[in-house]
Amino acid sequence: MFGTRLLGRNSQEKRARDGQKGAPVSAHFDDVYFSVDDGLAESEYVFLDGNRLPRGWQGRDYFTIAETGFGTGLNFLVAWKRFEETATPDQKLHFISIEKFPLDVEEIELHLQPWKEVFEGYLNKLLKVYPFVTPGFHRVMINKRVMLTLVFDDVNAAMPQISGDVDAWFLDGFKPSTNPDMWSDEVFKNVARLSKPGTRLSTFTAAGGVRRGLSDVGFTVEKTKGYGRKRDMTIGVFKPEEITGENG
Ligand SMILES: C[S@@+](CC[C@H](N)C(=O)[O-])C[C@H]1O[C@@H](n2cnc3c(N)ncnc32)[C@H](O)[C@@H]1O
């Protein structure tokens, strides 16, 4: 029943796996999982720099990142690696990611081949602990200070079930024109519910509807230079006391 909604390896969603320099493509959403030029550099630029990380977790005992769209796990690996490189031993990271169409371990390994050396140790660990592709919450202790919660479900169904405070959002759910479900009012409402003053977000898209939706729920959003050939992207900070429209 439920499982048929989660499209994994044998899904109807056809992916051009080795097209475009190895960057996976979703034919269904007519979009790429990450930049065909350099997915790693894009992830660092859009999601780490866009959220002012690692500065954001400096001096914090616990730091929580939440992501819409786990995909290949590239963003998770980028954040986890940077955390290990910059955080002090007593700091802890919780990374939550929601994914409706989980890839399986073979697909993840294949798509992340270009960065096998960069993520040496990290990628193997992820592949080893990656949960069975069954619906629901999967919590994985990556090591003593990094925890990964994978929620295999539609973002609109998953978000209301999540509680806690998120410090940084990676909004990465394919472009809004082909995947409006990822950018619904319900999603924006829950992003705000899980945020606290000062929570940051970033996303590759600068679509007006996304900026307005985020602004309406209390984020001060800013259009900024996108990665590579992308002209713009969006960053934001939660300032619920200033709900006055875009750019506060
Ligand atoms: C651009 S890709 C994410 C790339 C990913 N962050 C990475 O590091 O590889 C967008 C992801 O959103 C997922 N997705 C699309 N619609 C969704 C929905 N309604 N709910 C949850 N996940 C969804 C897709 O399956 C895909 O994995």
The ligand as an SDF file (V2000), in Angstrom:
LIG
                    3D

 27 29  0  0  0  0  0  0  0  0999 V2000
   17.2900   17.8570   -5.8800 C   0  0  0  0  0  0  0  0  0  0  0  0
   16.9830   16.2830   -5.2100 S   0  0  0  0  0  0  0  0  0  0  0  0
   17.8120   16.3170   -3.6430 C   0  0  0  0  0  0  0  0  0  0  0  0
   19.2960   16.1270   -3.7690 C   0  0  0  0  0  0  0  0  0  0  0  0
   19.8880   15.7480   -2.4420 C   0  0  0  0  0  0  0  0  0  0  0  0
   19.7600   16.7480   -1.4230 N   0  0  0  0  0  0  0  0  0  0  0  0
   21.3090   15.2620   -2.5750 C   0  0  0  0  0  0  0  0  0  0  0  0
   22.1570   15.7000   -1.7670 O   0  0  0  0  0  0  0  0  0  0  0  0
   21.5370   14.4090   -3.4290 O   0  0  0  0  0  0  0  0  0  0  0  0
   15.2980   16.4280   -4.6290 C   0  0  0  0  0  0  0  0  0  0  0  0
   14.8240   15.2430   -3.8240 C   0  0  0  0  0  0  0  0  0  0  0  0
   13.5060   15.4910   -3.3570 O   0  0  0  0  0  0  0  0  0  0  0  0
   12.7730   14.2770   -3.3670 C   0  0  0  0  0  0  0  0  0  0  0  0
   11.3350   14.5900   -3.3910 N   0  0  0  0  0  0  0  0  0  0  0  0
   10.6200   15.0560   -4.4360 C   0  0  0  0  0  0  0  0  0  0  0  0
    9.3430   15.2830   -4.0620 N   0  0  0  0  0  0  0  0  0  0  0  0
    9.2430   14.9470   -2.7590 C   0  0  0  0  0  0  0  0  0  0  0  0
    8.1880   14.9880   -1.8110 C   0  0  0  0  0  0  0  0  0  0  0  0
    6.9540   15.3970   -2.1560 N   0  0  0  0  0  0  0  0  0  0  0  0
    8.4330   14.6090   -0.5480 N   0  0  0  0  0  0  0  0  0  0  0  0
    9.6910   14.2080   -0.1880 C   0  0  0  0  0  0  0  0  0  0  0  0
   10.7330   14.1290   -1.0500 N   0  0  0  0  0  0  0  0  0  0  0  0
   10.5200   14.5060   -2.3210 C   0  0  0  0  0  0  0  0  0  0  0  0
   13.2810   13.6050   -4.6320 C   0  0  0  0  0  0  0  0  0  0  0  0
   13.0240   12.2170   -4.6310 O   0  0  0  0  0  0  0  0  0  0  0  0
   14.7590   13.9470   -4.6160 C   0  0  0  0  0  0  0  0  0  0  0  0
   15.5110   12.9600   -3.9710 O   0  0  0  0  0  0  0  0  0  0  0  0
  1  2  1  0
  2  3  1  0
  2 10  1  0
  3  4  1  0
  4  5  1  0
  5  6  1  0
  5  7  1  0
  7  8  2  0
  7  9  1  0
 10 11  1  0
 11 12  1  0
 11 26  1  0
 12 13  1  0
 13 14  1  0
 13 24  1  0
 14 15  1  0
 14 23  1  0
 15 16  2  0
 16 17  1  0
 17 18  1  0
 17 23  2  0
 18 19  1  0
 18 20  2  0
 20 21  1  0
 21 22  2  0
 22 23  1  0
 24 25  1  0
 24 26  1  0
 26 27  1  0
M  CHG  2   2   1   9  -1
M  END
$$$$
